[in-house]
Amino acid sequence: MLIRYKKNIEKIAMGLLSFMPTVKDVKTLQQIIKEYDTNPNWHLHLWKAEDDMIGVIGLQVDDDRLEAGIQHVAVSPSHRNQGIGKKMIAEINQQYHNYHIWAEAEIDDFYNKCCDDVD
């Protein structure tokens, strides 16, 4: 189940975001989390399974243009290959069903594979 990011789970969110190959250093993680904290157009969601947060997906949303760009997707290594990323993308597609959803270049292949598997 996707839940919206809140400041009290910042360290968990940062830990999950660190699994993305493009955001390894702490300074970059801090900048990303700060953007999700302060920018109303950046939406971060965490995937909760039982009592653990095991995935994260972040979007940049433009409500005026009805567009949402997926910019971060990561799943805890111990929970990979279980369809969690695909479930997160499916739920984002459902929540933003009136939006044109696209993915950043480093996520685009994964996003398209997830969407193709649904068809």
N, CA, C and O atoms as a DFTB+ gen file, in Angstrom:
476 C
 N C O
     1  1       0.833      -1.165       0.000
     2  2       0.000       0.000       0.000
     3  2       0.888       1.242       0.000
     4  3       1.859       1.314       0.753
     5  1       0.560       2.201      -0.829
     6  2       1.304       3.464      -0.876
     7  2       0.812       4.401       0.209
     8  3      -0.392       4.564       0.411
     9  1       1.754       5.012       0.902
    10  2       1.412       6.048       1.869
    11  2       2.214       7.298       1.524
    12  3       3.332       7.209       1.016
    13  1       1.648       8.437       1.799
    14  2       2.302       9.713       1.498
    15  2       3.419       9.975       2.500
    16  3       3.258       9.732       3.696
    17  1       4.533      10.462       2.016
    18  2       5.691      10.781       2.852
    19  2       5.340      11.863       3.866
    20  3       4.649      12.835       3.560
    21  1       5.839      11.661       5.081
    22  2       5.752      12.668       6.135
    23  2       7.129      12.801       6.759
    24  3       7.929      11.867       6.709
    25  1       7.406      13.931       7.334
    26  2       8.716      14.237       7.908
    27  2       9.168      13.192       8.924
    28  3      10.366      12.934       9.038
    29  1       8.239      12.582       9.665
    30  2       8.627      11.633      10.705
    31  2       9.190      10.316      10.159
    32  3       9.704       9.502      10.927
    33  1       9.099      10.101       8.844
    34  2       9.706       8.902       8.245
    35  2      10.830       9.294       7.273
    36  3      11.135       8.571       6.325
    37  1      11.421      10.438       7.536
    38  2      12.471      10.961       6.659
    39  2      13.642       9.991       6.506
    40  3      14.092       9.748       5.387
    41  1      14.142       9.432       7.611
    42  2      15.308       8.546       7.536
    43  2      14.998       7.279       6.744
    44  3      15.854       6.782       6.012
    45  1      13.806       6.762       6.882
    46  2      13.403       5.575       6.113
    47  2      13.349       5.923       4.629
    48  3      13.833       5.166       3.788
    49  1      12.757       7.077       4.315
    50  2      12.668       7.516       2.919
    51  2      14.056       7.718       2.329
    52  3      14.311       7.316       1.194
    53  1      14.950       8.332       3.084
    54  2      16.308       8.545       2.600
    55  2      17.021       7.209       2.373
    56  3      17.740       7.043       1.388
    57  1      16.820       6.272       3.279
    58  2      17.426       4.955       3.118
    59  2      16.950       4.265       1.856
    60  3      17.746       3.662       1.136
    61  1      15.660       4.350       1.583
    62  2      15.112       3.724       0.374
    63  2      15.590       4.446      -0.884
    64  3      15.934       3.801      -1.875
    65  1      15.614       5.765      -0.851
    66  2      16.101       6.526      -2.007
    67  2      17.572       6.222      -2.297
    68  3      18.010       6.313      -3.443
    69  1      18.327       5.866      -1.268
    70  2      19.754       5.574      -1.467
    71  2      19.975       4.332      -2.324
    72  3      21.087       4.106      -2.803
    73  1      18.933       3.521      -2.526
    74  2      19.053       2.342      -3.382
    75  2      19.003       2.693      -4.868
    76  3      19.262       1.843      -5.720
    77  1      18.672       3.942      -5.176
    78  2      18.708       4.370      -6.576
    79  2      20.162       4.602      -6.969
    80  3      20.902       5.244      -6.223
    81  1      20.583       4.099      -8.109
    82  2      21.989       4.232      -8.500
    83  2      22.468       5.672      -8.651
    84  3      23.662       5.941      -8.522
    85  1      21.561       6.590      -8.920
    86  2      21.966       7.974      -9.175
    87  2      22.017       8.847      -7.923
    88  3      22.424      10.006      -8.007
    89  1      21.620       8.326      -6.776
    90  2      21.596       9.145      -5.547
    91  2      22.281       8.420      -4.385
    92  3      21.625       7.992      -3.435
    93  1      23.572       8.292      -4.471
    94  2      24.319       7.551      -3.456
    95  2      24.822       8.402      -2.290
    96  3      24.825       7.925      -1.156
    97  1      25.244       9.637      -2.529
    98  2      25.862      10.393      -1.440
    99  2      24.811      11.087      -0.577
   100  3      23.712      11.401      -1.034
   101  1      25.178      11.315       0.671
   102  2      24.255      11.867       1.673
   103  2      23.783      13.267       1.292
   104  3      22.613      13.597       1.486
   105  1      24.669      14.083       0.758
   106  2      24.289      15.455       0.398
   107  2      23.174      15.450      -0.650
   108  3      22.222      16.222      -0.545
   109  1      23.290      14.589      -1.655
   110  2      22.245      14.487      -2.685
   111  2      20.941      14.016      -2.069
   112  3      19.877      14.553      -2.376
   113  1      21.014      13.017      -1.202
   114  2      19.807      12.525      -0.523
   115  2      19.141      13.625       0.289
   116  3      17.919      13.765       0.265
   117  1      19.931      14.395       0.997
   118  2      19.386      15.489       1.807
   119  2      18.708      16.542       0.929
   120  3      17.657      17.072       1.289
   121  1      19.313      16.844      -0.223
   122  2      18.717      17.818      -1.138
   123  2      17.391      17.295      -1.696
   124  3      16.421      18.045      -1.806
   125  1      17.353      16.018      -2.044
   126  2      16.122      15.427      -2.586
   127  2      15.018      15.450      -1.537
   128  3      13.894      15.857      -1.829
   129  1      15.330      15.017      -0.319
   130  2      14.325      15.009       0.751
   131  2      13.850      16.420       1.054
   132  3      12.659      16.634       1.281
   133  1      14.756      17.378       1.061
   134  2      14.368      18.773       1.306
   135  2      13.375      19.238       0.239
   136  3      12.401      19.926       0.546
   137  1      13.629      18.859      -1.011
   138  2      12.719      19.243      -2.095
   139  2      11.338      18.627      -1.880
   140  3      10.322      19.293      -2.074
   141  1      11.302      17.351      -1.479
   142  2      10.008      16.715      -1.211
   143  2       9.306      17.352      -0.005
   144  3       8.077      17.391       0.047
   145  1      10.084      17.848       0.960
   146  2       9.516      18.510       2.139
   147  2       8.943      19.884       1.809
   148  3       7.922      20.286       2.367
   149  1       9.600      20.604       0.902
   150  2       9.265      22.012       0.721
   151  2       8.525      22.343      -0.578
   152  3       7.833      23.358      -0.656
   153  1       8.668      21.500      -1.586
   154  2       8.057      21.799      -2.881
   155  2       6.696      21.104      -2.976
   156  3       6.633      19.874      -2.971
   157  1       5.614      21.870      -3.061
   158  2       4.281      21.245      -3.113
   159  2       4.033      20.430      -4.386
   160  3       3.080      19.652      -4.446
   161  1       4.876      20.602      -5.395
   162  2       4.717      19.849      -6.638
   163  2       5.485      18.530      -6.633
   164  3       5.351      17.734      -7.562
   165  1       6.282      18.294      -5.604
   166  2       7.024      17.037      -5.483
   167  2       6.283      16.153      -4.486
   168  3       6.100      16.535      -3.330
   169  1       5.859      14.981      -4.930
   170  2       5.095      14.050      -4.093
   171  2       5.900      12.767      -3.909
   172  3       6.292      12.128      -4.886
   173  1       6.141      12.398      -2.672
   174  2       6.873      11.175      -2.359
   175  2       5.938      10.210      -1.645
   176  3       5.217      10.588      -0.722
   177  1       5.965       8.959      -2.088
   178  2       5.138       7.907      -1.497
   179  2       6.034       6.736      -1.125
   180  3       7.005       6.439      -1.820
   181  1       5.700       6.077      -0.026
   182  2       6.422       4.891       0.386
   183  2       5.480       3.695       0.325
   184  3       4.280       3.817       0.570
   185  1       6.047       2.540      -0.004
   186  2       5.265       1.311      -0.081
   187  2       5.404       0.596       1.254
   188  3       6.504       0.250       1.686
   189  1       4.258       0.383       1.896
   190  2       4.236      -0.290       3.194
   191  2       3.702      -1.701       3.000
   192  3       2.622      -1.911       2.447
   193  1       4.488      -2.662       3.471
   194  2       4.075      -4.067       3.459
   195  2       4.145      -4.553       4.904
   196  3       5.211      -4.549       5.520
   197  1       3.020      -4.962       5.425
   198  2       2.913      -5.314       6.840
   199  2       3.380      -4.123       7.663
   200  3       2.751      -3.067       7.597
   201  1       4.461      -4.244       8.438
   202  2       4.905      -3.125       9.268
   203  2       6.154      -2.436       8.733
   204  3       6.706      -1.557       9.394
   205  1       6.606      -2.826       7.538
   206  2       7.845      -2.286       6.991
   207  2       7.595      -1.407       5.779
   208  3       6.692      -1.663       4.983
   209  1       8.408      -0.368       5.650
   210  2       8.447       0.446       4.441
   211  2       9.521      -0.184       3.552
   212  3      10.690      -0.246       3.932
   213  1       9.121      -0.650       2.372
   214  2      10.074      -1.401       1.551
   215  2      10.299      -0.797       0.167
   216  3      11.118      -1.304      -0.599
   217  1       9.592       0.267      -0.158
   218  2       9.752       0.890      -1.459
   219  2       9.428       2.362      -1.397
   220  3       8.787       2.839      -0.461
   221  1       9.887       3.080      -2.420
   222  2       9.638       4.512      -2.490
   223  2       9.448       4.899      -3.956
   224  3      10.107       4.359      -4.844
   225  1       8.538       5.838      -4.190
   226  2       8.319       6.369      -5.532
   227  2       8.031       7.862      -5.398
   228  3       7.212       8.284      -4.582
   229  1       8.722       8.645      -6.214
   230  2       8.575      10.094      -6.138
   231  2       8.214      10.684      -7.478
   232  3       8.692      10.246      -8.524
   233  1       7.358      11.692      -7.425
   234  2       6.876      12.330      -8.646
   235  2       7.002      13.840      -8.554
   236  3       7.006      14.427      -7.472
   237  1       7.103      14.438      -9.710
   238  2       6.964      15.887      -9.835
   239  2       5.649      16.095     -10.573
   240  3       5.490      15.655     -11.711
   241  1       4.713      16.765      -9.920
   242  2       3.350      16.881     -10.432
   243  2       3.067      18.311     -10.879
   244  3       3.381      19.273     -10.178
   245  1       2.474      18.428     -12.051
   246  2       2.038      19.717     -12.578
   247  2       0.517      19.633     -12.722
   248  3       0.001      19.118     -13.714
   249  1      -0.187      20.148     -11.711
   250  2      -1.645      20.061     -11.703
   251  2      -2.286      20.885     -12.818
   252  3      -3.347      20.519     -13.324
   253  1      -1.660      21.982     -13.199
   254  2      -2.213      22.818     -14.263
   255  2      -2.199      22.103     -15.609
   256  3      -3.150      22.210     -16.385
   257  1      -1.128      21.381     -15.881
   258  2      -0.994      20.674     -17.160
   259  2      -1.440      19.218     -17.079
   260  3      -1.419      18.500     -18.078
   261  1      -1.849      18.782     -15.873
   262  2      -2.245      17.390     -15.636
   263  2      -1.154      16.408     -16.087
   264  3      -1.405      15.454     -16.822
   265  1       0.068      16.687     -15.613
   266  2       1.211      15.831     -15.899
   267  2       1.887      15.426     -14.593
   268  3       1.923      16.194     -13.631
   269  1       2.416      14.219     -14.578
   270  2       3.178      13.741     -13.427
   271  2       4.381      12.964     -13.944
   272  3       4.244      12.004     -14.702
   273  1       5.552      13.398     -13.521
   274  2       6.790      12.734     -13.935
   275  2       7.363      11.923     -12.791
   276  3       7.658      12.464     -11.725
   277  1       7.519      10.637     -13.006
   278  2       8.130       9.786     -11.990
   279  2       9.635      10.011     -12.052
   280  3      10.264       9.802     -13.089
   281  1      10.203      10.439     -10.926
   282  2      11.620      10.752     -10.905
   283  2      12.432       9.858      -9.984
   284  3      13.657       9.823     -10.093
   285  1      11.793       9.148      -9.095
   286  2      12.496       8.231      -8.203
   287  2      11.663       6.974      -7.990
   288  3      10.465       7.055      -7.718
   289  1      12.296       5.820      -8.114
   290  2      11.671       4.536      -7.779
   291  2      12.769       3.659      -7.200
   292  3      13.827       3.486      -7.805
   293  1      12.507       3.107      -6.022
   294  2      13.476       2.193      -5.420
   295  2      12.757       1.216      -4.504
   296  3      11.755       1.543      -3.868
   297  1      13.300       0.010      -4.459
   298  2      12.779      -1.042      -3.587
   299  2      13.950      -1.604      -2.795
   300  3      15.048      -1.767      -3.327
   301  1      13.715      -1.894      -1.549
   302  2      14.735      -2.502      -0.701
   303  2      15.264      -3.765      -1.370
   304  3      14.476      -4.569      -1.869
   305  1      16.589      -3.956      -1.391
   306  2      17.156      -5.131      -2.072
   307  2      16.573      -6.464      -1.613
   308  3      16.438      -7.386      -2.418
   309  1      16.230      -6.577      -0.352
   310  2      15.685      -7.848       0.146
   311  2      14.248      -8.101      -0.306
   312  3      13.706      -9.181      -0.073
   313  1      13.628      -7.109      -0.953
   314  2      12.248      -7.261      -1.424
   315  2      12.132      -7.115      -2.945
   316  3      11.030      -6.988      -3.477
   317  1      13.255      -7.134      -3.627
   318  2      13.224      -6.992      -5.086
   319  2      12.750      -8.282      -5.732
   320  3      12.758      -9.353      -5.127
   321  1      12.333      -8.137      -6.996
   322  2      11.835      -9.262      -7.805
   323  2      10.572      -9.884      -7.225
   324  3      10.301     -11.069      -7.421
   325  1       9.808      -9.072      -6.511
   326  2       8.528      -9.516      -5.962
   327  2       7.373      -8.680      -6.522
   328  3       6.232      -8.822      -6.081
   329  1       7.666      -7.818      -7.484
   330  2       6.634      -7.012      -8.111
   331  2       6.269      -5.746      -7.359
   332  3       5.255      -5.121      -7.670
   333  1       7.072      -5.349      -6.373
   334  2       6.758      -4.153      -5.580
   335  2       6.828      -2.893      -6.446
   336  3       5.933      -2.051      -6.380
   337  1       7.876      -2.757      -7.251
   338  2       7.994      -1.595      -8.132
   339  2       6.820      -1.501      -9.082
   340  3       6.274      -0.421      -9.307
   341  1       6.438      -2.627      -9.634
   342  2       5.291      -2.680     -10.547
   343  2       4.002      -2.284      -9.820
   344  3       3.165      -1.577     -10.381
   345  1       3.842      -2.734      -8.583
   346  2       2.654      -2.375      -7.805
   347  2       2.624      -0.880      -7.497
   348  3       1.567      -0.250      -7.543
   349  1       3.797      -0.316      -7.182
   350  2       3.845       1.125      -6.900
   351  2       3.446       1.923      -8.136
   352  3       2.666       2.870      -8.048
   353  1       3.983       1.536      -9.281
   354  2       3.656       2.249     -10.523
   355  2       2.179       2.082     -10.861
   356  3       1.537       3.038     -11.295
   357  1       1.634       0.892     -10.672
   358  2       0.206       0.672     -10.939
   359  2      -0.656       1.557     -10.044
   360  3      -1.654       2.122     -10.493
   361  1      -0.266       1.674      -8.775
   362  2      -1.055       2.499      -7.863
   363  2      -0.924       3.988      -8.203
   364  3      -1.895       4.736      -8.093
   365  1       0.272       4.416      -8.613
   366  2       0.446       5.812      -9.051
   367  2      -0.410       6.061     -10.291
   368  3      -1.083       7.088     -10.383
   369  1      -0.390       5.133     -11.238
   370  2      -1.223       5.286     -12.441
   371  2      -2.695       5.378     -12.072
   372  3      -3.448       6.110     -12.715
   373  1      -3.113       4.651     -11.052
   374  2      -4.510       4.701     -10.615
   375  2      -4.810       6.030      -9.902
   376  3      -5.835       6.657     -10.167
   377  1      -3.921       6.452      -9.007
   378  2      -4.148       7.696      -8.261
   379  2      -4.134       8.933      -9.174
   380  3      -4.852       9.903      -8.931
   381  1      -3.319       8.881     -10.207
   382  2      -3.182      10.014     -11.120
   383  2      -3.758       9.647     -12.494
   384  3      -3.177       9.987     -13.524
   385  1      -4.880       8.965     -12.504
   386  2      -5.444       8.443     -13.758
   387  2      -5.836       9.535     -14.755
   388  3      -5.925       9.264     -15.953
   389  1      -6.069      10.738     -14.296
   390  2      -6.411      11.840     -15.207
   391  2      -5.181      12.580     -15.710
   392  3      -5.302      13.537     -16.473
   393  1      -4.012      12.148     -15.293
   394  2      -2.763      12.821     -15.643
   395  2      -2.019      12.044     -16.725
   396  3      -2.135      10.824     -16.842
   397  1      -1.254      12.796     -17.509
   398  2      -0.288      12.151     -18.402
   399  2       0.928      11.828     -17.532
   400  3       1.573      12.735     -17.006
   401  1       1.237      10.554     -17.382
   402  2       2.345      10.133     -16.537
   403  2       3.502       9.708     -17.419
   404  3       3.320       8.972     -18.389
   405  1       4.676      10.170     -17.082
   406  2       5.899       9.831     -17.788
   407  2       6.976       9.584     -16.742
   408  3       6.770       9.846     -15.557
   409  1       8.110       9.084     -17.176
   410  2       9.199       8.777     -16.245
   411  2      10.500       9.413     -16.715
   412  3      10.746       9.552     -17.914
   413  1      11.319       9.794     -15.756
   414  2      12.662      10.304     -16.057
   415  2      13.443       9.248     -16.830
   416  3      13.114       8.063     -16.776
   417  1      14.459       9.670     -17.536
   418  2      15.223       8.790     -18.428
   419  2      15.730       7.526     -17.742
   420  3      15.627       6.438     -18.308
   421  1      16.279       7.653     -16.523
   422  2      16.843       6.476     -15.866
   423  2      15.789       5.496     -15.363
   424  3      16.119       4.372     -14.983
   425  1      14.537       5.906     -15.356
   426  2      13.439       5.055     -14.891
   427  2      12.549       4.622     -16.050
   428  3      11.745       3.701     -15.905
   429  1      12.685       5.273     -17.187
   430  2      11.766       5.091     -18.306
   431  2      11.622       3.643     -18.759
   432  3      10.501       3.183     -18.975
   433  1      12.719       2.917     -18.908
   434  2      12.629       1.517     -19.346
   435  2      11.835       0.678     -18.347
   436  3      10.984      -0.123     -18.735
   437  1      12.119       0.867     -17.061
   438  2      11.390       0.132     -16.027
   439  2       9.908       0.508     -16.040
   440  3       9.042      -0.363     -15.955
   441  1       9.622       1.795     -16.144
   442  2       8.245       2.266     -16.183
   443  2       7.483       1.657     -17.356
   444  3       6.373       1.152     -17.192
   445  1       8.090       1.710     -18.537
   446  2       7.438       1.157     -19.719
   447  2       7.209      -0.350     -19.606
   448  3       6.173      -0.859     -20.033
   449  1       8.187      -1.063     -19.024
   450  2       8.036      -2.512     -18.833
   451  2       6.848      -2.787     -17.895
   452  3       6.053      -3.694     -18.142
   453  1       6.740      -2.015     -16.845
   454  2       5.636      -2.197     -15.894
   455  2       4.297      -1.928     -16.560
   456  3       3.330      -2.654     -16.328
   457  1       4.233      -0.898     -17.377
   458  2       2.987      -0.553     -18.066
   459  2       2.666      -1.575     -19.161
   460  3       1.498      -1.899     -19.378
   461  1       3.694      -2.084     -19.853
   462  2       3.464      -3.104     -20.886
   463  2       2.952      -4.397     -20.267
   464  3       2.111      -5.074     -20.858
   465  1       3.451      -4.748     -19.074
   466  2       3.018      -5.977     -18.415
   467  2       1.557      -5.934     -18.009
   468  3       0.911      -6.973     -17.875
   469  1       1.033      -4.717     -17.813
   470  2      -0.370      -4.545     -17.405
   471  2      -1.305      -4.737     -18.580
   472  3      -2.413      -5.250     -18.419
   473  1      -0.865      -4.324     -19.776
   474  2      -1.723      -4.383     -20.967
   475  2      -2.109      -5.806     -21.340
   476  3      -2.827      -6.014     -22.318
